[in-house]
């Protein structure tokens, strides 16, 4: 055997050893992946990936996919995108790679590319609800982002550290104290690095508000609740005396799954923590506990047999010191992906996070209520609660639209941070001014407001005629404006079905009982008595006024300008007045309440303050008769003639059908 043959054999031997080494590393990474140690597994896959031969595309794709999945699970989205693009490039055999890649692209707001990947996956599995939801989410994203925002969200700087904070909870719904999990450094517990996340194991902390309502006095929870293991997802009974939380124990450096633990508060301190045996099989992972307000149900998360996909939300009924068999919340809540972090409000609304329903990307927060058929109706909470990052672990202050949640939005390292939120109170305000038909404020008027909820108030206007009143949601209101010497006017307002604050501007224009009132926007065809369609709005308002004041009778008076013969103008104005009366009768007004009178040009207008202010050629008390008009310029003559061409009404009686 010559030396070339020896070298060739040696090279083959080294390649075989190298190949075995890579295979062994991948197997070790697979083991970490299977037990959920995603940070550790991701690093091992990354190390193995560079050593897989380019020719071995199948292995290259497999390692890239597993690496991308690990990075996605720990929030390292940039790394996940790069790894999954390689898995797709090397044509990974499992088409799930396209779905996961699409989800990651959606997280990165690369919507066009994400939509294309969803389409690729749907060719293989056209009925995948997760893929269909993902594609639909991409299409709706712009609409969702531009929708009205119910909540104001604020990143809470008081809780920030250089690591992660998550799952804030208010014991007993108390707004002045909050518990949360954090991986920040502390001197009381030794922190191991989590093989799942790659950051130190979390402990549970709490903070209280000081006298001025600011968060203060951040402390580590006492007793043996915090250990060198990973503690998180605290949850409380409605009275705040029972705390449940998740603990992930490590034995010989390996994760042994998540468990639910409990502590009771006595004499101002938390007692010894004990494990809650939700299931008979203690080896099954259970996490993220949440007690119903009445304490009868324990909600939790598990991927046990019977789950619909990844992690599902389950619940057990408390029976004495034990729990009934677990029931899955079903396909309305759970998808083929992950549903986690349940929270139940005092009205039994369920909140949870999912990456399987329609959403912005990553985990989104949803609320769900049961309908009349006892089925869950799920609703995405929208922006700004949700983002293209992971949003989860929401909780509410009791009886209020405020609370806190955690999110890794905008965080380069994918660390979770705590955000607070509040819904500004929804308010409905009715306001306006009461004036007469000449536009003068009535400072001694009244506005009565009567609601279907029993509201019955009488408001006195201010000197400028203004009034204001806050009304309630889902109520219909009738309003009546009145003032001595004026006719009443009715209006109505409804807050039925409104979900956002709204101001209602309701002005009142009261007509005088003692002098003629001009009817604006009453039009007739030129030289004729025929009403034009444009007159309908003004005439309908007059119908309403007469119905608002059922005890008055009125005269409709029509006037012409000076052009034409006196006899012709008198006849034309009489016909016009009668046509107005006819319209009112068709509108439902009794004929005996109406009188038509044509005045022709016999009663020219006498200018009042308003006309004098409006036209420079007029002074108060000027009478627009023929002699006055003839002395004006041609332009001003036309204006004066137009002023004289008018239709008015005046009150004749205020006691119709009263006796």
GULUM-354525 format. One record per residue (C-alpha): residue in one letter; x, y, z. Coordinates in steps of 0.25 Angstrom, whole numbers, plus 2048, in hexadecimal, padded with zeros to 3 digits. Example, Ala and Ser with C-alpha at 12.3 -4.5 7.8 and 13.67 -1.06 7.14 Angstrom:
2
A8317EE81F/S8377FC81D/
//
This chain:
659
X800800800/X80680D7FC/X80681A804/X7FB8207FB/X7F28147FE/X7F581680D/X7F282580C/X7E5822805/X7E0818810/X7E482181B/X7DC82C815/X7D0823814/X7D281F822/X7D282D827/X7C683181F/X7BF825825/X7C3829833/X7BE837830/X7B183282A/X7AF82A837/X7B283683F/X7A883F838/X79D834839/X7A0832848/X79F84184A/X792842843/X78C83784B/X79083E858/X78984A853/X77D84284F/X77C83D85E/X77D84C863/X772850859/X76984585D/X76984986C/X767857868/X77585D86B/X77486585F/X78086F862/X78A864864/X78485C858/X78586884F/X79486A852/X79785B850/X78F85B842/X79786883E/X7A4861842/X7A085583A/X79B85C82E/X7A8862829/X7AE854829/X7A384D821/X7A884B813/X7A2854808/X79F847800/X79784280C/X78B84B809/X781843811/X78984481E/X78C85281B/X77D85681A/X77A84E826/X78485482F/X780862829/X77186082C/X77485B83A/X77D86783D/X773871838/X76886B840/X77086C84D/X77487A84A/X76687E847/X761877854/X76B88085C/X76888D855/X77588E84C/X76C891840/X778896837/X780889839/X773881837/X77088882A/X77E885825/X77E876829/X770874823/X77487A816/X77F870815/X775865819/X76C86980D/X77886B804/X77D85D806/X76F858804/X76C852812/X763846810/X75984A81B/X750855815/X74E85B823/X75B862820/X75386B817/X74886E821/X75287182C/X75A87A822/X74E88181E/X74A88482D/X758889830/X758892823/X74B898829/X75189B836/X75C8A382E/X7508AA827/X7558A4819/X7478A3815/X7488A0806/X753895809/X74A88F814/X73E88E80B/X746887800/X74B87D80B/X73D87B810/X738878802/X74386E800/X73F86780D/X730867809/X7338607FC/X737854805/X72D856810/X72185E80A/X71985D816/X723861821/X71C86B82A/X72987082F/X72E873821/X72187981D/X720882829/X72F886826/X72C88A818/X71F89181C/X727899827/X73189E81D/X7268A3814/X71F8AA820/X72B8AF827/X72A8BE822/X71B8BE825/X71E8B9833/X72A8C3835/X7218CF831/X7158CB839/X7108D3845/X7198D1851/X7118CD85E/X71D8CD867/X7298D686A/X7358CD86C/X7428D2873/X74F8CA875/X7518CA884/X7608CF887/X75F8CC896/X75F8BD893/X76A8BD889/X7778B688B/X7828B1881/X77B8A3880/X76C89F87F/X75F8A2887/X75289C884/X744897888/X7408A3892/X7348A089B/X72C8A88A5/X72989F8B1/X71A8A08B4/X7198AA8A9/X7208B58B2/X7258C08A9/X7308C48B3/X7388B78B3/X73D8AF8A8/X7458A28A7/X74D89E89B/X759894897/X76789A894/X774894890/X77B8A0896/X78789E89F/X78589E8AE/X78D89A8BA/X7838908C1/X7838858B6/X78D87F8AE/X78988089F/X78C875895/X78B878887/X77F872881/X781867876/X77486C871/X77687B86F/X78587C871/X78388787C/X78388588B/X77787E891/X76C887896/X76788A8A4/X75A8918A8/X75B89F8AD/X7508A98B1/X74F8B88B2/X7458C28B9/X7408D08B5/X7448DB8BF/X73C8E68C4/X73C8EE8B7/X7388E28AF/X7468DE8A9/X74C8D08A9/X7568CF8B4/X75E8C58BD/X7618BA8B4/X7638AD8BC/X76689E8BA/X75A8968BF/X75E8908CD/X75C8818D1/X7618758C9/X7598798BD/X76687E8B6/X7718738B4/X77D8718AA/X77286B8A1/X76A873897/X75D87989E/X753881896/X745884892/X73F88889F/X7308878A1/X72788A8AD/X7198878B3/X70F8928B3/X7128958C1/X7218968BE/X72488B8C9/X7288808C0/X7348818B6/X7368768AB/X7428778A2/X74A86F898/X75786889D/X761861893/X76A85989A/X778854896/X77E84789A/X78C844895/X78C85088C/X77F84B884/X771851884/X76784888B/X75B84F885/X75285A88B/X74A858898/X74086089F/X7438648AE/X73B86C8B8/X73D8748C4/X73387A8CE/X7348878D5/X7338888E4/X7368938EE/X73B89B8E3/X7458918DE/X7458868D3/X7458788D8/X74D86C8D4/X74B8698C5/X74585B8C2/X7448558B4/X7358548AF/X7328478A9/X72984B89E/X72A83D897/X72D82F89C/X73982E893/X743837899/X74C83688D/X74383E884/X74784D882/X73C856888/X73F865889/X739873889/X72E871894/X72287B895/X71787A89F/X70887D89B/X7038898A4/X6FA87F8AB/X7068768AE/X6FE86A8A8/X70786889B/X716867899/X71A86B88B/X728867886/X73086487A/X735856876/X73984E869/X73484186F/X72D836867/X72083C862/X72684A85E/X72284F851/X73085484D/X73B859855/X73885F862/X72985F866/X721866871/X71A85C87A/X71285D887/X70E854893/X70385689D/X7088578AB/X70184C8B4/X70684E8C2/X71584D8C3/X7168468B5/X7128498A7/X70984289D/X70D83C890/X713847886/X70A84C87B/X71085286E/X70986086B/X70785B85D/X70A86084F/X70386E851/X70F87185A/X71A867857/X721866849/X72B85D843/X736867848/X73786D857/X72D873860/X73387786D/X732881879/X72388087D/X71D88B886/X70E88B88A/X70789988E/X6FC89B898/X6F289A88D/X6F788D888/X6FE89287C/X70A889878/X717890873/X72288886D/X72D889863/X72F881856/X737880849/X72C878842/X720882841/X72088E838/X72A89883D/X7358A283B/X74089883C/X74688F848/X73E88E854/X732897854/X728899860/X71989585E/X70D896866/X70288C866/X6F388B86B/X6E988086A/X6DD882861/X6CE87D863/X6D387085E/X6DE86F868/X6E987085D/X6F587985E/X6F5886856/X70388A854/X708898851/X71689E84F/X7188AA858/X71E8B284D/X7298BD84D/X72F8C2855/X72D8B685F/X7338AD854/X73F8AF84B/X7478A7841/X74F8A284D/X74B899858/X74089F861/X73B89686D/X73889587B/X72D8A087C/X7268A3889/X71C8AD88E/X7198B589A/X70C8B18A0/X7008B989B/X7098C2891/X70D8C2883/X71C8C3887/X7278B988A/X7348B4885/X73A8AA87B/X7488A6876/X74D8A7868/X75B8A6861/X7578B0856/X7628B8851/X76C8B1859/X7798AD852/X77C8A285B/X76E89D85C/X76D8A086B/X75F8A2871/X75B8AF877/X74F8B387F/X7458BD879/X7398C3880/X72C8C7879/X7208CF87C/X7138D2875/X7108E0877/X7028E187C/X6F78E1872/X6EF8EE873/X6E38F386C/X6E090286D/X6D490A868/X6D6919867/X6D292485F/X6CC93285F/X6BD937860/X6BB943857/X6AF94A851/X6AD949841/X6B4956840/X6C0950846/X6C0957854/X6C494F860/X6B994B86A/X6BF94B877/X6B294887F/X6AE93C877/X6AD92E87C/X6B1920876/X6AA91487B/X6B0906878/X6A88F987A/X6AF8EC878/X6AA8DE877/X6B28DA883/X6AA8E388C/X6B28F088A/X6AA8FD88C/X6B190988D/X6AF91888B/X6BB921887/X6BB930888/X6C393787D/X6CE940880/X6CE94F87C/X6D494B86E/X6C994186C/X6D293586E/X6CF928875/X6D791A877/X6D390D87D/X6DA8FF87E/X6D18F487A/X6D38E587B/X6D68D9871/X6CA8D186B/X6BF8DB86E/X6B68E3865/X6B38F1869/X6A88FB865/X6AC90A867/X6A2916868/X6A7925867/X69E92F86C/X69E93E870/X693948874/X68D94F868/X69294485E/X68E937858/X69392A85D/X69D922855/X6A0913856/X6AC90B853/X6B18FD856/X6BF8F6858/X6C28E7859/X6CE8E085F/X6CA8D285B/X6D58CA856/X6E08D4857/X6EE8CF85B/X6F68DC85B/X6F48EA862/X6EC8F485A/X6E790285C/X6D9906857/X6D7914852/X6C8917854/X6C5925851/X6B792B853/X6B193684B/X6A493B852/X69994284A/X69294E850/X68494E854/X68295D853/X688960845/X68995A837/X694950835/X69A94F827/X69B942820/X6A894181A/X6AB93980D/X69C939808/X69D93A7F9/X69393B7EE/X69493A7DF/X6979477D9/X68A94F7D7/X6829437DC/X67C93E7E9/X6829307E7/X68C92C7F2/X6999267EE/X69F9197F3/X6AA9217FB/X69F926804/X69C91980A/X6A6919815/X6A192781B/X69392381A/X695915821/X69C91D82C/X68F92582D/X68791982E/X690914839/X68E921840/X67F92083F/X67F912845/X688916850/X67E921854/X67091B851/X668926858/X66C93184E/X665936842/X66D93E838/X66C94782C/X675945820/X677952819/X67E95480C/X684961807/X6899667F9/X6929717F5/X68E97E7EE/X68F9797E0/X6829777D9/X67497B7DC/X66E97C7E9/X6629737E5/X66B9687DF/X6759687EB/X6699677F4/X66395B7ED/X6719547EB/X6759557FA/X6679507FE/X6699447F5/X6779427FA/X672942809/X667938806/X67192F7FF/X67A92F80C/X66D92C814/X66A92080B/X67891B80D/X67691C81C/X66991581C/X66F909814/X67A90981E/X66F905829/X66B91382E/X65C915830/X656920827/X64F928832/X65D92B837/X66193282A/X65E93F824/X663944816/X665952814/X66B95A808/X67096880A/X67696B7FD/X67F9777FE/X67797E809/X68097A815/X68E97D811/X69997981B/X69D982826/X6AC980829/X6B097A836/X6BE97983D/X6C296D835/X6BE973828/X6C698082B/X6D297882F/X6D196F822/X6CF97A818/X6D7987818/X6CC98F811/X6C298C81C/X6C099282A/X6B798D835/X6A8991832/X6AA994824/X69D99081C/X6A098A80F/X695991807/X6959957F9/X69A9A37FB/X6A699D804/X6A99937FA/X6A999C7EE/X6B49A57F4/X6BD9997F5/X6C89947EB/X6C39897E1/X6CB97F7E9/X6C59837F6/X6B79847F0/X6B89757EC/X6BC9727FA/X6B197A801/X6A69737F7/X6AC9657FB/X6AA96980A/X69B96D807/X698960800/X69695780C/X68D94D813/X68A94F822/X68194982C/X67B94F839/X674949844/X66594C845/X661943851/X66893B85C/X65C934861/X65892B855/X65091F85A/X653922869/X64492586D/
//
